Amino acid sequence: MLLLTSQNEAEMLAWNLAHHLEYGIDHVAVADNRSTDDTQAVIARFGDAASTTVFDDFHTRQAVRMQLLDRVRGQHAVDWVGVSDTDEFWFAPGMQMDDVLADVPADVVAVNFDAKLFLPTALDAPDGPVIVRRHYRTSSNDSPLHTSYRAGKTFYRDSWLREITDEHLAPEVPHPRYRHPVAAVHHYMVRDEEQFLQKVTRLISWAPEARRGLLRRRAPDPRTRELPGWSAPFKKEWWAVYRDGGEAAVRAYYRDRYTIGAEALAEHLARGEMVCDDAFATFVADRIAPA
């Protein structure tokens, strides 16, 4: 099964649920952070294959997802539990999710996956769901364009999982990180200009100390290599754009800097910083439609 957190992403959530239930995940549980759009109606379309609860405080999302998991455990047998977000899609060409997990050694309780970050470019189709129209991604975690997390996302054996303490890989896992050879997480962190504006203006809710000028240098987490919180340079840059120029500046930044122009894309491809990867877009276009 899959545990999601979502807020006001009804259109993307419809695609997420349709894909994962088609892809061999038997149940998706959605922690809805009090959405004001059609999120609950979207979840209801999938009947018993999806469940949900509505909650208020984003910072309680880990406990809320565990409550959802316990509810599902009371109704169905659960083997593996994945933790991800609405803008993340699990997929490996030629494989279903059961196939991806089949060869994990029996003593491994948590299998971690790299993410592919898909970025907006001038060559994207103008219409349609982002998972179909976006074909270019960062080549790896080491690409200078990879502003997504480097810690990956994880599936846990249900027999071990008793608490969710991290979005990426629980530090309580009793063995060294087991990294799957397939980068199976397709991440669409920024889908369009409106969502980018929303993401930037909400940054302050993640780290209110930023407004008070309390940013400080912090060391990366040695387990994940992630820079904690607002130490991430791209988040500080985005917030500075908003602080200095407001909404108009953020929109201009998205169009002129964040979206990769055709000439810049060619240069990134030549340097190996980006690659064309249309396997998932083709898979979705050929097989999946949201309910």
C-alpha positions in Angstrom: 0.0 0.0 0.0 1.0 3.7 -0.3 0.6 6.5 2.2 0.3 10.0 0.8 0.0 13.5 2.2 -1.9 16.0 0.0 -3.3 19.5 0.1 -5.3 21.2 -2.7 -3.9 19.0 -5.4 -7.1 17.3 -6.6 -6.1 17.1 -10.3 -2.7 15.6 -9.6 -4.1 13.3 -6.9 -6.5 11.9 -9.5 -3.6 10.9 -11.7 -1.6 9.7 -8.7 -4.4 7.3 -7.5 -5.2 6.1 -11.0 -1.6 5.3 -11.8 -0.7 3.6 -8.6 -3.8 1.4 -8.4 -3.2 0.4 -12.0 0.5 -0.2 -11.2 -0.1 -2.9 -8.7 -0.4 -1.0 -5.4 -3.6 -2.4 -3.9 -4.5 0.5 -1.6 -3.6 4.2 -1.3 -4.4 6.1 2.0 -4.4 9.9 1.8 -3.8 12.2 4.7 -5.7 15.3 3.5 -4.3 18.5 5.1 -7.8 20.2 5.0 -7.9 20.8 1.3 -10.5 23.3 0.0 -10.7 21.8 -3.5 -12.2 18.6 -4.8 -9.7 16.3 -3.0 -12.3 14.3 -1.0 -14.5 13.9 -4.1 -11.5 12.6 -6.1 -10.6 10.0 -3.4 -14.3 8.9 -3.2 -14.2 7.9 -6.9 -11.8 5.1 -6.2 -14.1 3.4 -3.7 -12.5 0.8 -1.3 -9.1 1.1 -3.0 -8.5 4.5 -1.4 -9.1 5.8 2.1 -8.6 9.2 3.7 -8.7 11.3 6.8 -8.7 15.1 7.1 -6.3 16.8 9.5 -5.4 20.4 10.4 -1.7 20.6 11.4 0.8 19.8 8.7 3.4 19.0 11.3 1.4 16.1 12.6 1.3 14.4 9.2 3.5 11.5 10.2 1.2 10.4 13.1 -1.8 10.9 10.8 -0.4 8.6 8.2 0.3 5.9 10.8 -3.3 6.2 12.0 -4.4 5.6 8.4 -2.1 2.6 8.1 -3.4 1.1 11.3 -7.0 1.5 10.0 -6.0 -0.3 6.8 -4.2 -3.0 8.7 -7.5 -3.7 10.5 -9.2 -4.5 7.2 -6.6 -5.9 4.9 -3.3 -7.8 5.0 -0.4 -5.4 4.3 3.1 -6.5 3.1 4.9 -3.3 2.0 4.1 0.3 2.9 5.4 3.2 0.7 5.6 6.8 1.9 5.4 9.6 -0.6 3.6 12.8 -1.8 1.0 13.6 -4.4 3.7 14.8 -6.9 5.7 11.6 -6.7 4.9 8.6 -9.0 6.4 5.1 -8.6 7.4 3.5 -11.9 10.0 1.2 -13.4 9.8 0.3 -17.2 8.6 -3.2 -17.8 7.8 -3.9 -14.1 4.9 -3.7 -11.7 5.5 -2.6 -8.1 5.5 -6.2 -6.9 8.3 -6.9 -9.4 10.3 -4.0 -8.2 10.1 -5.3 -4.6 10.3 -9.0 -5.3 14.1 -9.3 -5.1 14.6 -7.4 -1.9 16.5 -9.6 0.6 14.3 -11.0 3.4 16.3 -9.4 6.1 15.9 -5.9 4.6 13.0 -4.0 6.2 13.3 -0.8 4.3 14.2 -0.3 0.6 15.2 3.2 -0.5 14.8 4.6 -4.0 16.5 7.5 -5.8 14.2 10.1 -7.3 14.1 11.5 -10.9 13.4 15.2 -10.8 11.5 16.4 -13.9 11.9 20.1 -14.7 9.9 22.6 -16.8 11.4 23.3 -20.2 10.4 25.4 -23.2 9.9 22.1 -25.1 7.1 20.9 -22.8 3.7 20.5 -24.4 1.4 23.4 -23.3 -1.5 21.3 -22.2 -2.2 18.1 -20.4 -1.1 16.5 -17.1 2.5 17.3 -16.1 3.4 13.6 -16.0 2.6 13.3 -19.7 4.0 16.6 -21.1 7.3 16.7 -19.2 10.1 14.6 -20.6 13.3 16.1 -19.3 14.8 15.5 -15.9 18.1 15.9 -14.0 20.6 13.2 -14.8 21.3 12.2 -11.2 21.4 13.5 -7.6 24.8 15.1 -8.4 23.5 17.3 -11.2 23.7 21.0 -10.3 20.1 21.3 -11.4 18.8 18.7 -8.9 17.1 20.8 -6.3 15.0 17.9 -5.2 15.8 15.8 -2.1 18.8 13.4 -2.3 17.6 11.1 0.4 15.1 9.2 -1.8 11.8 7.7 -0.8 11.2 4.3 0.9 9.0 1.3 1.1 8.9 -0.5 4.4 8.0 -4.0 5.4 4.7 -3.7 7.3 5.9 -6.3 9.8 8.6 -3.9 10.9 7.0 -0.5 10.6 5.5 0.9 13.8 6.2 4.6 13.4 6.9 7.1 10.6 9.6 9.5 11.7 11.0 10.7 8.5 9.7 11.6 5.0 12.6 9.8 3.3 14.1 7.0 5.4 13.4 6.4 9.1 16.6 6.5 11.1 15.4 3.6 13.2 15.9 1.1 10.3 18.1 -1.6 11.8 20.5 -2.0 8.9 22.6 0.1 6.5 20.6 1.9 3.9 19.5 -0.6 1.2 19.3 1.4 -2.0 17.4 -0.2 -4.9 19.2 -0.2 -8.2 16.2 1.3 -9.9 15.4 5.0 -9.5 11.7 4.4 -9.3 10.4 7.8 -7.9 9.3 10.3 -10.6 9.1 13.7 -8.9 7.3 16.7 -10.4 8.1 19.2 -7.6 7.0 22.2 -9.6 4.2 21.7 -12.1 3.4 25.2 -13.3 3.6 28.9 -12.5 0.7 28.9 -10.1 1.9 26.0 -8.1 5.4 27.5 -8.0 4.0 30.7 -6.6 2.1 28.7 -4.0 5.2 26.7 -3.0 7.4 29.8 -2.6 4.8 31.8 -0.6 4.3 28.8 1.7 8.0 28.3 2.5 7.6 30.5 5.6 5.3 28.0 7.1 8.0 25.4 6.9 10.7 27.6 8.5 9.3 30.7 10.3 12.7 31.5 11.7 13.7 32.6 8.2 11.6 35.7 8.5 13.3 36.6 11.8 16.7 36.4 10.3 17.8 33.4 12.3 19.3 31.4 9.4 22.4 29.7 10.4 24.9 27.3 8.8 24.1 23.7 9.6 25.9 20.5 8.6 24.4 18.0 6.3 22.7 14.9 7.8 25.4 12.3 7.5 22.8 9.6 6.9 21.1 11.3 3.9 23.6 14.1 2.8 20.5 16.4 3.0 21.0 19.9 4.2 18.3 20.4 6.9 15.5 22.9 6.5 16.3 26.3 5.1 20.0 25.5 4.6 18.9 24.4 1.1 20.3 27.2 -1.1 17.5 27.1 -3.7 14.8 27.6 -1.0 16.6 30.7 0.3 16.9 32.0 -3.2 13.2 31.5 -3.9 12.3 33.2 -0.6 14.6 36.2 -1.4 12.9 36.7 -4.7 9.5 36.9 -3.0 10.8 39.0 -0.2 12.3 41.6 -2.5 9.8 41.6 -5.4 6.6 40.0 -4.2 4.3 37.8 -6.4 5.2 39.5 -9.7 8.9 38.7 -9.1 8.2 35.1 -8.3 6.2 34.7 -11.6 9.0 36.3 -13.6 11.5 34.1 -11.9 9.5 31.0 -12.9 9.2 32.0 -16.5 12.7 33.5 -17.1 14.9 31.4 -14.8 13.3 28.3 -13.4 11.8 27.2 -16.8 14.7 26.0 -18.9 14.8 27.5 -22.4 15.6 25.5 -25.5 19.2 26.7 -25.9 19.9 26.2 -22.2 18.4 22.7 -22.4 20.7 21.7 -25.2 23.6 22.9 -23.1 22.5 20.9 -20.1 22.0 17.8 -22.2 25.4 18.2 -23.7 27.0 18.5 -20.3 25.2 15.5 -18.9 23.3 17.6 -16.4 19.9 16.6 -17.8 18.5 13.7 -19.9 15.5 13.0 -21.9 13.4 10.3 -20.2 10.0 9.8 -21.7 9.3 6.2 -20.5 6.8 7.2 -17.8 5.1 9.9 -19.9 4.6 7.3 -22.7 3.3 4.7 -20.2 0.8 7.1 -18.7 -0.4 8.4 -22.1 -1.0 4.9 -23.4 -2.6 3.3 -20.4 -3.9 5.5 -17.7 -6.7 8.1 -17.3 -7.9 9.5 -14.0 -11.2 8.3 -12.7 
